[in-house]
Amino acid sequence: MSVGTSSAPGAQDAGSPPAASRPPGDHAGLGIDPDQLPDGLVVADEQGRVICFNAAAERITAVRARDALGQRLEKALPLEDLEGRRWWQLTDPYGGLAIRVGQPERNLLLPGGREVLVSARYVRARPTGPVRRLVVTLRDTEARRRTERSHAELIATVAHELRSPLTSVKGFTATLLAKWDRFTDDQKRLMLETVDADADRVTRLIAELLDISRIDSGRLEVRRQPVDIGAAVGRHIQAYVAAGQPADRFLLRVQQPLPDLWADPDKIDQVLSNLLENAVRHGEGTVTIDVTATASPREGEDTGTSVTVSDEGPGIPEESMNRVFTRFWRGSKRGGTGLGLYIVKGIVEAHGGTITVGRAPGAGAEFRFTLPVSAPAYLA
């Protein structure tokens, strides 16, 4: 809805242009269209009457702009602090200290108890002069709450995942130090192998946390080199076979010719490792990997490379598919941190690619990621 603004009679500054002469979308002579702002914006004049109430403010407060315009600010926006004190009476922007320039952002309550983040700026014609405009910004706390919950979940998961291997490492090393001579060489080897495996587990978890930090902050670096994606998949299959998986469980199909792919080989290995591990651990039957040339997901490029990993297991429930690439999603079978597919998506997108999940022809899960060839400019 387009939000209109107006001034109460007699409340317009002499220095402000008449409403009819303002450019379309220019509310209260601000020089911008406040309805395009992502945060709520409320502006009061020198008499404390609302002259601007943008669309985001309507959404956040559930107050219609036409009901707020022309009203006293404390009536249009009746805020209270967390102790139940009326905010505008407490801060007194028009009658308080003339050296104040505003109020920092803080949590306040709307009628009904809904929390909102509020900050205010006092606009004066001259330092220590009377307030000519009171500019209030509003932000919904839900996004911040989601971030805080996500961080809390991450901390809880990390603490839980670290506790088990560290307890094992501490227990075995303490036992070996205290009773070294009582154990045979085979027993010592078994304990040390367990410590080594648990140390690797801690190392992997720390690496995942660093990846998540870089993905969330947009600092995941991609060092592009020529990558033979078919050969990379083949190496992962050979590793599984060497570890005891039957060779006939894997079917690799590589369409030729493939475009030259420039990507970060280590990160592509990380993507392939996660997707194949997911198929082997949670899927059943044959794990099929198709490598094909396809349209590039990046505008301006004709060709890309697509890798599809599918299995013949029960697949992923339809209602869970939109959560597969979120943090801590583990599906029906427990195991792992639930961070792998979140990292996979971040790596693929850092390459300018896309990744999807669906149902395979054999009713199992199917993951498909597509990368642009991303050839350096000097090879174009």
C-alpha positions in Angstrom: 0.0 0.0 0.0 1.3 3.4 -0.8 1.5 5.5 2.3 0.5 9.1 2.2 1.7 11.8 4.6 0.4 15.1 5.7 0.9 17.7 8.3 -1.6 18.7 11.0 -3.0 22.2 10.4 -0.5 24.8 11.5 2.2 22.3 12.1 4.2 22.9 8.9 7.6 24.6 9.1 7.9 27.9 7.3 11.0 26.4 5.7 9.3 23.3 4.4 7.8 23.3 0.9 4.0 22.9 0.6 2.9 19.3 0.3 1.6 19.9 -3.3 5.1 21.1 -4.5 7.0 18.0 -3.2 8.2 15.4 -5.7 6.1 12.3 -5.9 7.0 9.9 -3.1 8.8 12.6 -1.2 7.2 12.4 2.3 7.5 15.4 4.6 10.1 17.0 2.4 12.7 14.4 3.2 14.0 14.2 -0.4 13.4 10.4 -0.4 10.5 8.0 -0.6 10.4 6.5 3.0 8.2 3.6 1.7 11.3 2.2 0.0 13.1 2.0 3.3 13.4 -1.5 5.0 13.0 0.0 8.5 10.1 1.8 10.0 10.4 5.6 9.8 8.3 8.0 11.8 8.9 11.7 11.7 7.3 14.3 14.0 7.3 18.1 13.5 8.3 20.8 16.0 5.0 20.4 17.8 5.3 16.7 18.2 2.7 15.7 15.5 3.4 12.9 13.1 4.1 14.1 9.6 5.6 10.8 8.2 4.6 7.2 8.9 6.1 4.9 6.2 4.9 1.4 5.1 7.5 -0.4 7.2 6.3 1.4 10.3 2.7 0.3 9.5 3.9 -3.3 9.2 5.9 -3.2 12.4 3.4 -1.4 14.6 0.1 -2.6 12.9 -1.0 1.0 13.0 -2.4 2.5 9.7 -0.6 5.6 8.5 -3.8 7.5 8.0 -4.6 7.0 11.7 -1.1 8.1 12.8 -0.6 11.2 10.6 -1.5 14.4 12.5 -1.6 12.7 15.8 0.7 13.5 18.7 3.7 11.2 18.7 3.0 9.7 22.1 -0.5 8.8 21.0 0.4 7.5 17.5 3.4 5.5 18.9 2.7 4.7 22.5 6.0 3.1 23.5 7.0 1.8 26.9 10.3 0.6 28.2 10.8 -2.9 29.6 9.9 -1.6 33.1 6.5 -0.3 31.9 7.5 3.4 31.8 6.1 5.6 29.0 9.0 6.3 26.8 8.2 9.7 25.4 7.5 11.1 28.9 10.7 9.6 30.1 12.9 10.9 27.4 11.1 14.3 26.8 12.7 15.0 23.4 11.1 18.5 23.1 11.5 19.7 26.7 14.7 17.9 27.8 18.3 19.0 27.6 19.0 21.0 24.5 22.4 19.4 24.0 20.8 16.0 23.3 21.0 14.7 19.8 18.9 11.6 20.1 18.4 8.2 21.7 20.4 5.1 21.0 18.7 2.0 19.8 17.0 -0.1 22.5 14.2 -2.6 23.0 10.8 -1.0 23.7 7.3 -2.4 23.9 4.3 -1.6 21.7 0.8 -2.0 23.0 0.2 -5.7 23.5 3.7 -6.3 24.6 5.4 -6.7 21.2 9.1 -5.8 21.3 10.5 -3.4 18.7 14.0 -1.8 18.4 13.7 2.0 18.5 16.2 4.8 18.0 15.6 8.5 17.7 17.3 11.5 16.2 16.7 15.1 17.2 17.0 17.6 14.3 17.7 21.1 15.4 18.0 24.3 13.3 21.1 25.2 15.3 23.0 23.5 18.1 21.1 23.7 21.4 18.1 25.1 19.5 14.6 23.7 19.7 13.8 20.4 18.1 12.5 21.0 14.5 12.1 17.3 13.6 12.1 14.1 15.6 13.1 11.2 13.4 12.3 7.8 14.8 13.4 4.5 13.3 11.7 1.2 14.1 13.1 -2.3 13.5 11.4 -5.6 14.1 13.2 -7.8 16.6 12.2 -11.1 15.0 15.2 -11.2 12.6 17.6 -10.5 15.5 15.8 -13.1 17.6 16.3 -15.7 14.8 20.0 -14.8 14.6 20.4 -15.1 18.4 18.5 -18.5 18.4 20.7 -19.7 15.6 23.9 -18.7 17.4 22.6 -20.3 20.6 21.9 -23.5 18.7 25.3 -23.4 17.1 27.0 -23.0 20.5 24.9 -25.8 22.1 25.6 -28.2 19.2 29.4 -27.4 19.2 29.5 -28.0 23.0 27.7 -31.3 22.6 29.8 -32.5 19.7 33.1 -31.5 21.3 32.3 -33.1 24.7 32.3 -36.7 23.5 35.6 -36.8 21.6 37.4 -34.6 24.2 36.2 -36.8 27.0 37.5 -39.8 25.1 40.9 -38.2 24.4 41.2 -37.1 28.0 40.2 -40.6 29.4 42.5 -42.6 27.2 45.5 -40.3 27.6 45.1 -40.2 31.4 44.8 -44.0 31.5 47.9 -44.5 29.4 49.9 -42.1 31.5 48.9 -43.6 34.7 49.1 -47.3 33.8 51.4 -47.5 30.7 53.2 -50.6 31.9 50.0 -52.6 32.5 48.9 -52.6 28.8 50.1 -54.7 26.0 51.3 -53.1 22.8 48.0 -54.0 21.0 46.0 -52.3 23.8 48.2 -49.2 23.6 47.8 -49.1 19.8 44.0 -49.4 20.1 43.8 -46.6 22.6 46.1 -44.3 20.5 44.1 -45.0 17.4 40.9 -44.0 19.2 42.6 -40.8 20.4 43.8 -40.1 16.9 40.3 -40.7 15.4 38.7 -38.4 18.1 41.3 -35.7 17.4 40.4 -35.9 13.7 36.7 -35.5 14.6 37.5 -32.3 16.6 39.6 -31.0 13.8 36.7 -31.5 11.3 34.2 -29.8 13.6 36.5 -26.7 14.0 37.0 -26.6 10.2 33.2 -26.7 9.7 32.8 -23.8 12.2 35.4 -21.8 10.3 33.6 -22.5 7.0 30.3 -21.4 8.5 31.8 -18.2 9.9 33.3 -17.3 6.4 30.0 -18.2 4.6 27.9 -16.1 7.0 30.3 -13.1 6.7 30.7 -13.4 2.9 34.4 -14.0 3.3 34.6 -17.6 1.8 37.6 -17.4 -0.6 37.5 -19.3 -3.8 40.9 -20.0 -5.4 40.1 -21.1 -9.0 42.1 -23.7 -10.8 41.4 -26.1 -13.6 39.3 -29.0 -12.1 38.6 -32.4 -13.7 35.3 -33.0 -12.0 35.0 -36.6 -13.3 38.4 -37.6 -12.0 37.6 -35.9 -8.6 34.4 -38.0 -8.3 36.4 -41.1 -9.2 38.9 -40.5 -6.4 36.1 -40.3 -3.8 34.6 -43.6 -5.1 37.9 -45.3 -4.9 38.3 -44.1 -1.3 35.0 -45.7 -0.4 35.8 -48.9 -2.1 39.2 -49.0 -0.3 37.3 -48.5 3.0 35.1 -51.6 2.4 32.2 -50.4 0.3 31.4 -52.8 -2.6 32.5 -51.3 -6.0 29.2 -52.1 -7.6 27.4 -49.8 -5.2 28.6 -46.8 -7.2 27.7 -45.9 -10.8 29.7 -42.9 -12.3 28.5 -41.6 -15.6 30.5 -38.7 -17.2 29.1 -37.0 -20.3 31.8 -36.1 -22.8 32.9 -33.6 -23.8 32.7 -31.4 -20.7 33.6 -27.7 -20.6 36.8 -26.7 -18.9 35.9 -26.1 -15.3 37.7 -23.5 -13.2 36.9 -23.9 -9.5 38.6 -24.3 -6.1 39.6 -28.0 -6.1 39.7 -28.3 -2.3 36.2 -26.9 -1.9 34.8 -29.0 -4.7 36.2 -32.0 -3.0 34.5 -30.9 0.2 31.1 -30.7 -1.7 31.6 -34.1 -3.3 32.6 -35.6 0.0 29.5 -34.4 1.8 27.1 -35.4 -0.9 28.6 -38.9 -1.4 28.8 -39.4 2.4 25.1 -38.4 2.7 24.1 -40.9 -0.1 26.2 -43.7 1.4 25.2 -43.2 5.0 21.5 -42.3 4.6 20.6 -43.8 1.3 20.4 -47.4 0.0 21.1 -49.3 -3.1 23.2 -47.9 -6.0 24.7 -44.4 -5.6 24.6 -42.8 -9.1 26.7 -39.8 -10.0 26.1 -38.1 -13.3 28.5 -35.4 -14.5 27.1 -33.5 -17.5 27.5 -30.2 -19.4 24.5 -27.9 -18.9 23.5 -24.3 -19.2 25.5 -22.0 -16.9 23.7 -20.6 -13.9 25.6 -17.3 -14.4 24.3 -14.7 -16.8 26.6 -14.1 -19.7 28.0 -17.6 -19.8 26.7 -20.3 -22.1 27.9 -23.5 -20.5 28.3 -24.9 -17.0 29.0 -28.3 -15.3 26.3 -30.2 -13.4 26.9 -33.0 -10.9 23.9 -35.1 -9.8 24.2 -37.5 -6.8 21.3 -39.9 -6.3 20.5 -43.0 -4.3 17.8 -45.6 -4.0 16.9 -45.1 -0.4 13.7 -43.8 1.2 14.5 -40.2 0.1 13.7 -37.0 1.9 10.1 -36.2 3.0 8.5 -33.5 0.9 7.8 -31.4 4.0 11.5 -31.4 4.9 13.0 -30.5 1.5 12.9 -26.8 2.2 15.0 -27.3 5.4 17.7 -29.6 3.9 20.3 -26.8 3.5 19.7 -25.2 6.8 21.9 -25.5 9.9 21.6 -28.7 12.0 19.2 -30.5 9.6 19.9 -34.2 10.1 16.9 -35.9 8.5 15.4 -39.1 10.1 18.7 -40.6 10.9 20.9 -39.0 13.5 24.6 -38.6 13.1 27.0 -35.8 12.3 26.6 -32.2 13.2 23.9 -31.3 10.6 26.2 -28.6 9.2 27.5 -30.4 6.1 24.7 -29.5 3.6 24.6 -25.9 4.9 28.3 -25.6 4.1 27.9 -27.4 0.7 25.3 -24.8 -0.3 27.6 -21.9 0.8 30.5 -23.3 -1.2 28.4 -23.8 -4.4 27.0 -20.3 -4.2 30.4 -18.9 -3.5 31.4 -20.3 -6.9 28.3 -18.6 -8.5 26.5 -21.9 -8.8 23.2 -23.4 -7.6 22.2 -26.5 -5.7 18.8 -28.3 -5.5 17.4 -31.3 -3.8 14.6 -33.5 -5.0 13.4 -37.1 -5.5 15.5 -39.5 -7.6 13.9 -41.7 -10.3 14.5 -44.7 -7.9 12.6 -42.9 -5.2 15.7 -41.9 -3.2 17.2 -38.5 -2.6 18.8 -36.5 -5.5 21.2 -33.6 -5.0 22.2 -31.6 -8.1 24.7 -28.8 -8.2 25.6 -26.7 -11.2 28.8 -24.6 -11.5 29.6 -21.9 -14.1 32.8 -22.7 -16.0 34.3 -19.4 -14.7 37.2 -19.4 -17.1 39.7 -16.5 -16.4 39.3 -13.5 -18.6 42.7 -14.1 -20.3 41.4 -17.5 -21.6 38.1 -16.1 -22.9 
